[in-house]
Amino acid sequence: MSFLLNCNLENPRLKEIDLKRDLIEACKRKENAAQRELYLTYADAMYNICFRMLQDHEDAQDVLQNAFIDVFRNLDKYKYESTPGSWIKRIVVNNCINFFRKKKIRFEKIDNLEIEDAAEDAPSSYELERVRKAIAGLPEGYRMVLSLYLLEGYDHKEISDILGITVSTSKTQYHRAKQKLKRMLTPITT
């Protein structure tokens, strides 16, 4: 038994779940102070996800608020199988995707295109602000797949499930987003 306790304490994921359990349970009882604490604990990180995906501060704030409404409405469904942050992140990402669907974003569908699945690093020699502006300038479909894959860590299968597109469409969107980013960030020489 002590072996299991020691394993739980050494696993950071399990430790976070244990530390947040009382907070989550208090939120389930609709205790305002606990709900505020949960919101303040995760709001900044979740806002950053919203902004990276939406590239608009007002839209990101609106989606974040809707996401936290969903979080509080669905706390009874949280089963402590993942960290609270991971569970909330999934709700936030889904809210961003639903926002895009309402805007009717079009994804280019190319099922027969073979694309290398090697994960290339994001441009690292460019200024951060320049890269951020270039990502913001991508078409929404490209930006969404790039954000989910490169910034949020989802694989192409997960992205295809989330967005309702094929795996090859996800890979195509990602590949084209990277190409377009490289063109946008490569200095023009004359």
N, C-alpha and C positions, 0 to 999 in steps of 0.2 A: 504494500500500500504506500509506504513512504517513497518507494521508487517512482510510482506514478505521480505523486505530489512533486517530487523533484523534477521530473520530466516536464510537468506543466509549468513550473516556475522558470525553467530554462528555455522554453519555447516562447518567443516574444509574441507570437500570434495568440496563443492561449492565454498568456499573461494579460494582453490587452483586453481580451474577451472577459476575463475574470475581473479586471479592474473596472470595466464599464458595466458589468452586470447590474450592480445596484442602481446605477444611473438609468439604465434602460428600464429596469423594473419600476423605478419611480416615475419615469415618463409614461409607462403603460398605465400607471395609476392617475395620470393627468396632473401630476404635480408641476406647477408652473416654473418653479425654480429649477427643477431637473430638466424640463424642456428647454429652458433658456440656456442652461449649461451645455446640453447636448448640441444645441444650435451653435453656440459660441465656440464650442470645441471643433466643429467641423465646417463651419460656414466659409471661412476664408479659403480653405483648400478646395471646397466644392465650388465656390465662386470662380476660382482659377480654372477649373475644368470647364465650367459653363462659358467663361470668356474665351478660352482657347478654342472651343468648338464653335461659338456663335460670333465672335469678333465684334460684339456690340455690348457696351456696358449696360444699357437699359434692358436689352433682351436677356442678358446674363443674370441680372438681378431678378427679373420676372420669373425666369425659369428656375432659379435657385429657390425663390419663395414657394413656387408650385411644388418643387421637389421636396422641400421640407414639410409642406402640407401632406404630401404623400407619405413621407417618412412617419410622421406622427399618426396618420390614419392607419398605417400598416404595421405598426410596432408589434402587434400581436402575432404577426407572421414571421417576425425575426426569431430564429431558433438557435442562435448562438453557434451556428456552424461555420461562420466566417467572422472576421472582425466587424465591429459596427461601422468602421470607416469604409470597408469594402462593400458592405451591404448598402450603405448610404450612397456611395459612389455609383453603384449600379443603378439606383433610382435616379440619381442626377443625370447620368448618361442617357438613360431611357427618356427622361424629360427633355433633354436636348434633342434627341432624335425625334421625339413626338413634335417638338417645336418645328424642326425641319420638315417633317412630313406635312404639317399644316401649311407650310410655305410651298409645298410641292416641289421639293428639290429633285432634279433629274440626275440620275446616275447613268453614265455611259455604259451600255451593256455590250460587252465583247466576250463571248464565252470561249472562242477558239484561240485566243491569243495566249501564247506561252510566255510567261514572264519568270525571270529568275527570282527565286524566293530568298535570295541572300539578303540578310538584313544589313544594309549599308548604314553607316552612322550619319546622323544629320550633319549638315555643314557645320564644322566646328571653328573654322578660321574666320568666320564672318561675325560682325558685331551682332549682339543679341537683338538689339532693336531693329536692325535691318532684316534679320531673319523673321522676327515677329511680324513686321509689316509685309514681308513677302508672303508669309502664310496667310495673313489677313486678305491678301490680294488674290488668293486662289479661288476658283469656283467653289461653291458651297459643297458639292458632292466630293470633290477632291479633298477639301479641307476637313470634312467630317471623317473620311476614311484615314487620312494622314494623322489626324488628331487621335483617333481611336487606336490606331496601330502604333504609331511612333511615340506619342506622348502618354497615352493611357495604358499601353501594354497589352491590348487585346490582340489575339491572332486573327488571321483571315477567316477562319471558320466561325469564330465568335462574332466577328463583324458581319459576316454574311447572315448569321442568325438574327442579330440585333436589327440590322437594316432591311432584312428581307430581300437580299440580293444574293447572287451566286458567289462562291469563293473566288472564281476567276474574275468576276466583276470587281470584287474588293481588291484583288491583286492588281488589276488593271488601273483602277482609280488611284491606288497607292503609287504604282510605278509612274503614272502620268503626273501625279502631284509632285513626286521627286524630280522628274525631268523638268517640269515647269518651274519649280523652285530653283533648280540649278541654273536654268536660263535667266531667271529673274535676278539671281545673285551673282552671276558671272559678269565681271566688268567688261564693257564693250571696248575693244581695242581697235584703234584705227591706224 
